[in-house]
Amino acid sequence: MVTARPVRVSDANLTTAIVQEVGKRVVGQELMVERLLIGLLTGGHILLEGVPGLAKTLAVRTVADVVRTAFQRIQFTPDLLPADIIGTMVFDQRTGEFHPKHGPLFANIILADEINRAPAKVQAALLEAMQEKQVTIGNETYRLDEPFLVLATQNPIEQEGTYPLPEAQLDRFMLKVFVGYPSRDDEKEILWRMAGGDEIPVDQVAEPQDIMSIRRTITELYMDQKIVDYIIDIVRATRDPQAIGLHEVRPLIAYGASPRASIYLAQAARAHAFLRARPYVVPEDVKAMAPDVLRHRVLLTFEAEAEDVTADGVIAKILEAVDVP
């Protein structure tokens, strides 16, 4: 029998403090803030999708402000070059030698604003940083300092001058989070807070070593074998829905999720349990995180698009059909 390691009170207090500080600037959007925190505490990159003006950029910048880390915002544009983000070799006339000049990727938290406006070469350069935690300048490879996290945004309604992210790049994001409109009361509070136009100050409440310590705690949260099987059954059902009796779903799925989805779903479920001060994972943690982990990994057929079926709809049917332990 494996004993669950208790969640330390100091760790729980720290995450609560981060959420409270972010809440000074970001009204509502609790799900988005929690997902950003899950990314920070697991090292998983996050893609935020929503129309302009929903505080996506503000939320990411505020999370970076409350943690004492290096932060860089990169505005992606169609004319961006790989050297603009990773750096380049600069010739020193005095010494007659080339020296590396590091780009904005050499930071801890990267805000990739409107990432789908970047051309393919820039996306490929970012892909190496996201997956390998390193970049290559000239003939040299440089490790990126931990914690390293890419928090990206994209606008779903404007497609002019954009480059849809390839599946390989999408798969490197642990979560894809849809950001919706605030409630009426939240929008009213936003109006009052932002009426003055001054930036609301926040306190730095966490150090990089605090984040790395919590990451180790999360990886040690107890996960029963039945939960492991539950995660695998969900992910495999995206590839073979007929195995769980969803024969009508099979023509709707072109490609299912890879084993990386299983790994990310387990990590996200552990973080979800941690934020609720629970030292073990329950099926509700898996269900809560499954849509964000899987929606960009389940590729639909033309038949599904013709019938206005969404990836979220397919995932919901799978979650209903898979037996809960």
Secondary structure, DSSP 8 states (H G I E B T S, - for coil): --------HHHHHHHHHHHHHHHHH--S-HHHHHHHHHHHHHT-EEEEE--TTSSHHHHHHHHHHHBTS-EEEEE--TT--HHHHHEEEEEETTTTEEEEEE-TTSSSEEEEETGGGS-HHHHHHHHHHHHHSEEEETTEEEE--SS-EEEEEE-SS--TT-----HHHHTTEEEEEE-----HHHHHHHHHHHTT---------B-HHHHHHHHHHHHTSB--HHHHHHHHHHHHHTT-GGGGT-TTTGGGEEE---HHHHHHHHHHHHHHHHTTT-SB--HHHHHHHHHHHHTTT-EE-HHHHHTT--HHHHHHHHHHHS---
